[in-house]
Amino acid sequence: MCFACRGQHYRLGAAASDDGVNWQRLDAVMGLGPSGQDWESEMICYPALFWHRQRLWLAYNGNGYGMTGFGLAVWDGDLPL
């Protein structure tokens, strides 16, 4: 799962679970930080994970809660589960 983490600026967090009770944080593995692009330099928030054609995609908002648009990321490689 992906989720928004509050702080000085919103960031994305990630976690995985085999049983839905015990979770392992995967923030560092997922690499979900701001890219330095103008539209997502301050915050990234409101993530939505979805599968499409056997690939895991992530849609998310950037600065201003998505005022200037949203981003799409595709997981490339084995899932860290």
N, CA, C and O atoms as CSV, one atom per row, in Angstrom:
chain,resi,resn,atom,element,x,y,z
A,1,MET,N,N,0.836,-1.173,0.000
A,1,MET,CA,C,0.000,0.000,0.000
A,1,MET,C,C,0.877,1.230,0.000
A,1,MET,O,O,2.016,1.195,0.465
A,2,CYS,N,N,0.343,2.314,-0.523
A,2,CYS,CA,C,0.996,3.624,-0.468
A,2,CYS,C,C,0.085,4.577,0.280
A,2,CYS,O,O,-1.136,4.422,0.269
A,3,PHE,N,N,0.685,5.562,0.929
A,3,PHE,CA,C,-0.085,6.496,1.752
A,3,PHE,C,C,0.665,7.805,1.852
A,3,PHE,O,O,1.869,7.862,1.602
A,4,ALA,N,N,-0.047,8.859,2.219
A,4,ALA,CA,C,0.556,10.175,2.413
A,4,ALA,C,C,1.062,10.294,3.850
A,4,ALA,O,O,0.387,9.870,4.788
A,5,CYS,N,N,2.242,10.867,4.018
A,5,CYS,CA,C,2.848,11.089,5.335
A,5,CYS,C,C,2.908,12.596,5.573
A,5,CYS,O,O,3.515,13.333,4.796
A,6,ARG,N,N,2.274,13.044,6.651
A,6,ARG,CA,C,2.284,14.470,6.967
A,6,ARG,C,C,3.591,14.868,7.624
A,6,ARG,O,O,4.225,14.063,8.307
A,7,GLY,N,N,3.982,16.087,7.419
A,7,GLY,CA,C,5.186,16.668,7.992
A,7,GLY,C,C,5.239,18.103,7.529
A,7,GLY,O,O,4.199,18.711,7.277
A,8,GLN,N,N,6.436,18.657,7.414
A,8,GLN,CA,C,6.550,20.004,6.883
A,8,GLN,C,C,5.935,20.062,5.485
A,8,GLN,O,O,5.266,21.034,5.134
A,9,HIS,N,N,6.168,19.014,4.692
A,9,HIS,CA,C,5.550,18.846,3.376
A,9,HIS,C,C,5.104,17.392,3.277
A,9,HIS,O,O,5.743,16.507,3.847
A,10,TYR,N,N,4.035,17.145,2.572
A,10,TYR,CA,C,3.579,15.770,2.388
A,10,TYR,C,C,4.600,14.977,1.582
A,10,TYR,O,O,5.217,15.491,0.649
A,11,ARG,N,N,4.762,13.719,1.964
A,11,ARG,CA,C,5.593,12.752,1.258
A,11,ARG,C,C,4.790,11.465,1.129
A,11,ARG,O,O,3.760,11.305,1.784
A,12,LEU,N,N,5.254,10.556,0.294
A,12,LEU,CA,C,4.592,9.263,0.162
A,12,LEU,C,C,5.336,8.204,0.941
A,12,LEU,O,O,6.566,8.190,0.987
A,13,GLY,N,N,4.578,7.324,1.549
A,13,GLY,CA,C,5.133,6.176,2.240
A,13,GLY,C,C,4.596,4.914,1.590
A,13,GLY,O,O,3.622,4.961,0.838
A,14,ALA,N,N,5.229,3.789,1.878
A,14,ALA,CA,C,4.796,2.511,1.326
A,14,ALA,C,C,5.023,1.414,2.358
A,14,ALA,O,O,5.956,1.483,3.158
A,15,ALA,N,N,4.167,0.408,2.331
A,15,ALA,CA,C,4.288,-0.733,3.229
A,15,ALA,C,C,3.713,-1.968,2.542
A,15,ALA,O,O,2.879,-1.858,1.643
A,16,ALA,N,N,4.163,-3.136,2.972
A,16,ALA,CA,C,3.670,-4.403,2.426
A,16,ALA,C,C,3.354,-5.346,3.581
A,16,ALA,O,O,3.972,-5.287,4.644
A,17,SER,N,N,2.373,-6.217,3.344
A,17,SER,CA,C,1.971,-7.187,4.364
A,17,SER,C,C,1.523,-8.474,3.691
A,17,SER,O,O,0.889,-8.453,2.636
A,18,ASP,N,N,1.860,-9.589,4.315
A,18,ASP,CA,C,1.387,-10.887,3.833
A,18,ASP,C,C,0.026,-11.241,4.408
A,18,ASP,O,O,-0.733,-12.002,3.807
A,19,ASP,N,N,-0.284,-10.674,5.598
A,19,ASP,CA,C,-1.510,-11.064,6.294
A,19,ASP,C,C,-2.471,-9.910,6.587
A,19,ASP,O,O,-3.547,-10.145,7.137
A,20,GLY,N,N,-2.118,-8.685,6.239
A,20,GLY,CA,C,-2.970,-7.538,6.499
A,20,GLY,C,C,-2.938,-7.048,7.935
A,20,GLY,O,O,-3.648,-6.104,8.283
A,21,VAL,N,N,-2.117,-7.684,8.779
A,21,VAL,CA,C,-1.988,-7.291,10.185
A,21,VAL,C,C,-0.586,-6.762,10.467
A,21,VAL,O,O,-0.428,-5.705,11.077
A,22,ASN,N,N,0.413,-7.487,10.029
A,22,ASN,CA,C,1.821,-7.117,10.226
A,22,ASN,C,C,2.351,-6.485,8.953
A,22,ASN,O,O,2.303,-7.087,7.880
A,23,TRP,N,N,2.864,-5.249,9.081
A,23,TRP,CA,C,3.299,-4.482,7.926
A,23,TRP,C,C,4.779,-4.158,8.002
A,23,TRP,O,O,5.323,-3.941,9.085
A,24,GLN,N,N,5.427,-4.128,6.844
A,24,GLN,CA,C,6.841,-3.748,6.735
A,24,GLN,C,C,6.914,-2.484,5.893
A,24,GLN,O,O,6.436,-2.467,4.759
A,25,ARG,N,N,7.509,-1.424,6.438
A,25,ARG,CA,C,7.658,-0.171,5.700
A,25,ARG,C,C,8.674,-0.349,4.580
A,25,ARG,O,O,9.711,-0.986,4.767
A,26,LEU,N,N,8.372,0.217,3.416
A,26,LEU,CA,C,9.217,0.093,2.227
A,26,LEU,C,C,9.532,1.453,1.609
A,26,LEU,O,O,9.840,1.532,0.420
A,27,ASP,N,N,9.460,2.507,2.387
A,27,ASP,CA,C,9.657,3.859,1.849
A,27,ASP,C,C,10.958,3.982,1.055
A,27,ASP,O,O,10.949,4.472,-0.074
A,28,ALA,N,N,12.057,3.547,1.629
A,28,ALA,CA,C,13.367,3.692,0.973
A,28,ALA,C,C,13.448,2.839,-0.294
A,28,ALA,O,O,14.016,3.270,-1.297
A,29,VAL,N,N,12.890,1.645,-0.250
A,29,VAL,CA,C,12.939,0.743,-1.404
A,29,VAL,C,C,12.144,1.302,-2.569
A,29,VAL,O,O,12.559,1.190,-3.722
A,30,MET,N,N,11.012,1.900,-2.273
A,30,MET,CA,C,10.140,2.420,-3.321
A,30,MET,C,C,10.678,3.702,-3.945
A,30,MET,O,O,10.376,3.988,-5.103
A,31,GLY,N,N,11.472,4.484,-3.205
A,31,GLY,CA,C,12.041,5.714,-3.753
A,31,GLY,C,C,10.995,6.753,-4.109
A,31,GLY,O,O,11.021,7.313,-5.205
A,32,LEU,N,N,10.086,7.013,-3.202
A,32,LEU,CA,C,8.952,7.892,-3.487
A,32,LEU,C,C,9.159,9.313,-2.975
A,32,LEU,O,O,8.307,9.836,-2.257
A,33,GLY,N,N,10.254,9.936,-3.323
A,33,GLY,CA,C,10.522,11.298,-2.892
A,33,GLY,C,C,10.286,12.294,-4.005
A,33,GLY,O,O,10.150,11.907,-5.165
A,34,PRO,N,N,10.236,13.575,-3.667
A,34,PRO,CA,C,10.106,14.607,-4.702
A,34,PRO,C,C,11.263,14.515,-5.696
A,34,PRO,O,O,12.397,14.227,-5.315
A,35,SER,N,N,10.969,14.761,-6.959
A,35,SER,CA,C,11.985,14.595,-7.999
A,35,SER,C,C,12.793,15.848,-8.263
A,35,SER,O,O,13.817,15.791,-8.944
A,36,GLY,N,N,12.355,16.971,-7.739
A,36,GLY,CA,C,13.015,18.219,-8.055
A,36,GLY,C,C,12.354,18.935,-9.223
A,36,GLY,O,O,12.689,20.080,-9.524
A,37,GLN,N,N,11.416,18.262,-9.882
A,37,GLN,CA,C,10.646,18.902,-10.946
A,37,GLN,C,C,9.806,20.020,-10.330
A,37,GLN,O,O,9.387,19.911,-9.178
A,38,ASP,N,N,9.559,21.083,-11.076
A,38,ASP,CA,C,8.802,22.214,-10.553
A,38,ASP,C,C,7.446,21.820,-9.982
A,38,ASP,O,O,7.046,22.341,-8.942
A,39,TRP,N,N,6.740,20.920,-10.632
A,39,TRP,CA,C,5.383,20.585,-10.205
A,39,TRP,C,C,5.333,19.676,-8.973
A,39,TRP,O,O,4.278,19.550,-8.351
A,40,GLU,N,N,6.453,19.040,-8.608
A,40,GLU,CA,C,6.472,18.165,-7.429
A,40,GLU,C,C,7.714,18.396,-6.566
A,40,GLU,O,O,8.211,17.468,-5.928
A,41,SER,N,N,8.203,19.611,-6.548
A,41,SER,CA,C,9.427,19.914,-5.799
A,41,SER,C,C,9.175,20.062,-4.300
A,41,SER,O,O,10.090,19.855,-3.504
A,42,GLU,N,N,7.967,20.410,-3.904
A,42,GLU,CA,C,7.660,20.651,-2.490
A,42,GLU,C,C,6.909,19.509,-1.831
A,42,GLU,O,O,7.179,19.181,-0.676
A,43,MET,N,N,5.979,18.903,-2.538
A,43,MET,CA,C,5.174,17.852,-1.916
A,43,MET,C,C,4.719,16.834,-2.949
A,43,MET,O,O,4.597,17.133,-4.137
A,44,ILE,N,N,4.474,15.629,-2.467
A,44,ILE,CA,C,3.811,14.578,-3.232
A,44,ILE,C,C,2.808,13.940,-2.290
A,44,ILE,O,O,3.133,13.623,-1.146
A,45,CYS,N,N,1.567,13.748,-2.782
A,45,CYS,CA,C,0.503,13.278,-1.887
A,45,CYS,C,C,-0.579,12.541,-2.676
A,45,CYS,O,O,-0.538,12.460,-3.904
A,46,TYR,N,N,-1.538,12.013,-1.937
A,46,TYR,CA,C,-2.717,11.317,-2.477
A,46,TYR,C,C,-2.356,10.222,-3.475
A,46,TYR,O,O,-2.747,10.295,-4.640
A,47,PRO,N,N,-1.616,9.212,-3.032
A,47,PRO,CA,C,-1.223,8.139,-3.941
A,47,PRO,C,C,-2.368,7.169,-4.228
A,47,PRO,O,O,-3.255,6.975,-3.397
A,48,ALA,N,N,-2.336,6.574,-5.398
A,48,ALA,CA,C,-3.284,5.528,-5.779
A,48,ALA,C,C,-2.515,4.477,-6.580
A,48,ALA,O,O,-2.021,4.758,-7.672
A,49,LEU,N,N,-2.419,3.273,-6.034
A,49,LEU,CA,C,-1.762,2.153,-6.722
A,49,LEU,C,C,-2.785,1.392,-7.550
A,49,LEU,O,O,-3.926,1.215,-7.122
A,50,PHE,N,N,-2.383,0.939,-8.732
A,50,PHE,CA,C,-3.267,0.103,-9.537
A,50,PHE,C,C,-2.441,-0.765,-10.479
A,50,PHE,O,O,-1.332,-0.404,-10.873
A,51,TRP,N,N,-2.999,-1.905,-10.827
A,51,TRP,CA,C,-2.362,-2.821,-11.773
A,51,TRP,C,C,-2.932,-2.574,-13.166
A,51,TRP,O,O,-4.138,-2.382,-13.327
A,52,HIS,N,N,-2.062,-2.579,-14.166
A,52,HIS,CA,C,-2.492,-2.464,-15.560
A,52,HIS,C,C,-1.507,-3.254,-16.405
A,52,HIS,O,O,-0.309,-2.970,-16.403
A,53,ARG,N,N,-2.011,-4.236,-17.121
A,53,ARG,CA,C,-1.194,-5.088,-17.987
A,53,ARG,C,C,0.009,-5.683,-17.255
A,53,ARG,O,O,1.146,-5.592,-17.718
A,54,GLN,N,N,-0.266,-6.287,-16.112
A,54,GLN,CA,C,0.728,-6.970,-15.267
A,54,GLN,C,C,1.834,-6.047,-14.749
A,54,GLN,O,O,2.918,-6.521,-14.409
A,55,ARG,N,N,1.578,-4.748,-14.684
A,55,ARG,CA,C,2.555,-3.803,-14.135
A,55,ARG,C,C,1.872,-2.986,-13.042
A,55,ARG,O,O,0.686,-2.672,-13.132
A,56,LEU,N,N,2.636,-2.650,-12.018
A,56,LEU,CA,C,2.123,-1.862,-10.905
A,56,LEU,C,C,2.380,-0.382,-11.182
A,56,LEU,O,O,3.521,0.026,-11.398
A,57,TRP,N,N,1.327,0.406,-11.174
A,57,TRP,CA,C,1.387,1.847,-11.458
A,57,TRP,C,C,1.029,2.622,-10.196
A,57,TRP,O,O,0.318,2.124,-9.324
A,58,LEU,N,N,1.532,3.843,-10.117
A,58,LEU,CA,C,1.217,4.741,-9.010
A,58,LEU,C,C,0.844,6.101,-9.591
A,58,LEU,O,O,1.634,6.712,-10.310
A,59,ALA,N,N,-0.349,6.566,-9.280
A,59,ALA,CA,C,-0.765,7.935,-9.614
A,59,ALA,C,C,-0.671,8.752,-8.336
A,59,ALA,O,O,-1.004,8.256,-7.259
A,60,TYR,N,N,-0.223,9.991,-8.440
A,60,TYR,CA,C,-0.073,10.827,-7.249
A,60,TYR,C,C,-0.116,12.302,-7.625
A,60,TYR,O,O,0.125,12.665,-8.776
A,61,ASN,N,N,-0.423,13.142,-6.657
A,61,ASN,CA,C,-0.468,14.592,-6.848
A,61,ASN,C,C,0.833,15.226,-6.422
A,61,ASN,O,O,1.562,14.680,-5.595
A,62,GLY,N,N,1.122,16.385,-6.992
A,62,GLY,CA,C,2.318,17.138,-6.639
A,62,GLY,C,C,1.992,18.370,-5.814
A,62,GLY,O,O,1.049,18.363,-5.022
A,63,ASN,N,N,2.766,19.422,-5.999
A,63,ASN,CA,C,2.618,20.660,-5.223
A,63,ASN,C,C,1.176,21.166,-5.241
A,63,ASN,O,O,0.453,21.000,-6.223
A,64,GLY,N,N,0.778,21.791,-4.123
A,64,GLY,CA,C,-0.562,22.367,-4.049
A,64,GLY,C,C,-1.659,21.331,-4.127
A,64,GLY,O,O,-2.746,21.621,-4.628
A,65,TYR,N,N,-1.402,20.137,-3.648
A,65,TYR,CA,C,-2.369,19.033,-3.658
A,65,TYR,C,C,-2.815,18.681,-5.073
A,65,TYR,O,O,-3.955,18.268,-5.285
A,66,GLY,N,N,-1.922,18.843,-6.032
A,66,GLY,CA,C,-2.214,18.508,-7.412
A,66,GLY,C,C,-2.690,19.685,-8.243
A,66,GLY,O,O,-3.262,19.495,-9.317
A,67,MET,N,N,-2.460,20.893,-7.761
A,67,MET,CA,C,-2.926,22.088,-8.461
A,67,MET,C,C,-2.437,22.135,-9.912
A,67,MET,O,O,-3.156,22.608,-10.792
A,68,THR,N,N,-1.221,21.648,-10.163
A,68,THR,CA,C,-0.687,21.720,-11.524
A,68,THR,C,C,-0.674,20.362,-12.227
A,68,THR,O,O,-0.086,20.229,-13.300
A,69,GLY,N,N,-1.310,19.367,-11.640
A,69,GLY,CA,C,-1.401,18.077,-12.306
A,69,GLY,C,C,-1.034,16.923,-11.401
A,69,GLY,O,O,-0.900,17.082,-10.187
A,70,PHE,N,N,-0.873,15.754,-12.010
A,70,PHE,CA,C,-0.527,14.548,-11.269
A,70,PHE,C,C,0.565,13.793,-12.010
A,70,PHE,O,O,0.812,14.017,-13.195
A,71,GLY,N,N,1.211,12.891,-11.279
A,71,GLY,CA,C,2.272,12.086,-11.860
A,71,GLY,C,C,1.883,10.630,-11.948
A,71,GLY,O,O,0.994,10.168,-11.232
A,72,LEU,N,N,2.544,9.914,-12.821
A,72,LEU,CA,C,2.402,8.467,-12.944
A,72,LEU,C,C,3.786,7.846,-12.855
A,72,LEU,O,O,4.729,8.303,-13.502
A,73,ALA,N,N,3.895,6.810,-12.052
A,73,ALA,CA,C,5.145,6.070,-11.929
A,73,ALA,C,C,4.836,4.592,-12.161
A,73,ALA,O,O,3.747,4.119,-11.835
A,74,VAL,N,N,5.795,3.873,-12.721
A,74,VAL,CA,C,5.646,2.441,-12.969
A,74,VAL,C,C,6.750,1.719,-12.237
A,74,VAL,O,O,7.919,2.093,-12.342
A,75,TRP,N,N,6.386,0.673,-11.484
A,75,TRP,CA,C,7.385,-0.114,-10.786
A,75,TRP,C,C,8.149,-0.929,-11.825
A,75,TRP,O,O,7.544,-1.615,-12.649
A,76,ASP,N,N,9.470,-0.853,-11.784
A,76,ASP,CA,C,10.307,-1.561,-12.734
A,76,ASP,C,C,11.164,-2.544,-11.950
A,76,ASP,O,O,12.069,-2.130,-11.225
A,77,GLY,N,N,10.899,-3.814,-12.081
A,77,GLY,CA,C,11.671,-4.830,-11.363
A,77,GLY,C,C,10.771,-5.685,-10.500
A,77,GLY,O,O,9.545,-5.611,-10.575
A,78,ASP,N,N,11.415,-6.506,-9.671
A,78,ASP,CA,C,10.675,-7.377,-8.769
A,78,ASP,C,C,10.061,-6.586,-7.646
A,78,ASP,O,O,10.660,-5.625,-7.162
A,79,LEU,N,N,8.871,-6.973,-7.220
A,79,LEU,CA,C,8.230,-6.300,-6.105
A,79,LEU,C,C,8.901,-6.716,-4.803
A,79,LEU,O,O,9.202,-7.896,-4.620
A,80,PRO,N,N,9.140,-5.778,-3.900
A,80,PRO,CA,C,9.842,-6.076,-2.637
A,80,PRO,C,C,8.909,-6.643,-1.583
A,80,PRO,O,O,8.754,-6.048,-0.516
A,81,LEU,N,N,8.284,-7.779,-1.857
A,81,LEU,CA,C,7.333,-8.372,-0.911
A,81,LEU,C,C,7.882,-9.616,-0.278
A,81,LEU,O,O,7.210,-10.240,0.543
